[in-house]
Amino acid sequence: MQIQLYHKPNSRSQRIVWLFEELGLDYDILVCDTLDDANTHQLQQAHPLAKFPTVKITELEHTFFLSETSAIAEWFSTHQQSLGAMNLDSSALVDYYYWKNFAEATFMPNLALKQIFSQLAIRTPWLIRFIPRAIQYGFNQGYLNPLLQQQMQMINQHLTTQPWVAGSQFTIADILLWFPLHSCTHLNDRYMRYPAINSYLQQIEDRPAFQRALSKGQWSAPIFKQYWAVAN
């Protein structure tokens, strides 16, 4: 099987680099830094609606593209029979399906809204920038901040009783949850006051595959931190 990953550094596609390292796969990374670079144009021609990550897979002379982080993670987990629902008991299986989908369907959209309101204000002419700033403040205080606080409390409580989100077994649910969880801790100091989450994130960083992925994916901690800090 030949694998090419269209990857944008410091984005959600970092999780797929990490996934491939955990699975021990051979793959090529096509870095897409901007919307105008050659790799991005190549991807858009092959899959007009594709975003990062997208993988190009060639298997038995059949080539196809697969987008969406959770879909890619699920496909490779099933294909490799690793890091998925295999060997999970009934309780862990429930946690696996819930947290795997919570990461992308519930948690990440709230963080995306943080970025949307922030970028809207940044791109508004300064003379009237107070208008989107006021809207951003009201939405954050009245909705997003309390909701994210509630979600972080729930995650922290869950992780006080087990090392991984699906019990004792590391799965793609952990890989999918890492990015929004790591992003949230960079929004504001209030989201860094959860001991179980901090221990969980440190446990992830200690994994050799995770460290290899940071290098291969051209991860920049300062750029990532700055990107999310302005969204508060």
Number of C-alpha atoms within 10 A of each C-alpha: 12 14 18 16 24 24 28 23 19 21 14 19 22 24 27 27 25 21 24 20 19 20 15 10 15 11 17 16 15 18 18 20 14 11 10 9 11 14 16 21 15 12 21 14 10 12 15 10 9 18 18 22 22 23 25 19 18 14 11 8 8 8 12 11 17 17 19 16 22 19 11 18 24 18 14 19 20 14 9 12 12 17 22 23 22 13 11 17 11 10 10 18 16 13 18 25 14 14 21 22 16 15 21 18 12 12 20 20 13 19 20 13 16 21 18 14 19 19 14 13 20 14 10 14 9 10 7 10 14 13 13 18 17 12 13 22 17 12 15 18 12 11 12 18 17 12 15 17 14 12 15 21 17 11 18 19 15 18 19 14 11 14 16 21 24 28 19 11 18 17 24 26 26 22 23 24 21 18 19 18 21 18 18 25 20 20 20 15 10 11 20 15 14 15 13 19 23 17 15 20 15 11 12 18 13 11 11 12 18 21 16 14 20 19 11 16 23 14 17 12 11 9 12 16 16 12 16 20 17 15 20 18
